[in-house]
Amino acid sequence: MKKNVLFLLKLTVSVSLLVYLISIVDFSATLARLRDIKIGFAVIAFFISIGMVMLSALKWKIILRADGLDTPYLSLLQSYYIGNFLGLFLPSAFGGDIYRVYALSSVGKGVGKVTSSVLFDRITGLFALLSISLFGYLVLPDTRYDLLVVIVYLGGIAAFFLLTSTKAINRLDLYRHTPVRYLIQMLTSFRSYRLEPRNLLKILAIAFLFQFLIVINNTLYTHALSIDIPFRELVVIIPLVFLTEALPISVNGAGVRDSAFVFFFVMLGHTMEEGLAMGLLVIAMRYIGGLVGGSVLVATVLQKHMATRTRER
């Protein structure tokens, strides 16, 4: 019941923001930009998105291997594609992560270690996004609370290393409550990820490359929509825009992300119509990219069905 109410609240926020944006812009001008899209740039962005999923699966494999789970790369890639597809139709941006945990745990991998790996995958991605966003925030004109933001950022890093230290885990081990047991298992896995600096550097390098490719893709979207905005400005605003997706107040960032596009585009001297066109194109490309995951899901179901029929004969 609570989940349904929460989903309805998120849906209300998303729909309300989108309706409000459409009501305050010249929507015909927004549609005109979308109609006149230069398809070539969108196609390039589509293939980059496919490569980004491949990068993410590689990062996940490195994380799992650091915790003693050596899993075939193609299995992880398959789970990632299907998870991304399912996530498009679930109320939370983390819906696909639930499938990834299910997919690996159903083939004999430990649920605790798999869950920890998926969480750490998300955390490193968020860390890269926060790091780039911090840079963007600091270079924006007339920003306030610069020192406070830097202190919070460094404090978060320090807290991670403190919580994953042997001393902290041993202190928690004194408690026998079930939730604490799960927390200890997660922190132990996190500790194994960071004990090998080379592995951790690879994981972070992929996370930062992934975020940089998001900027590249959005640069291609501006070219597709014939919006003249310098790359150096996109490096600043795109991470800030996509950081809003982490806010648990909308359905997959819809409405909130689009409002952020409009806000930053106007701040940089562009029109609200251009900002809304960018937001709508991002949504459209996300669902088009999801077709790859949908195809993988159909192929997987058919393969299992054929295997079942073969065994029955």
Summary of the structure (lengths in Angstrom):
residues: 313
radius of gyration: 21.2
end to end distance: 44.4
largest distance: 72.2
contacts: 967
relative contact order: 0.15
helix: 81%
strand: 0%
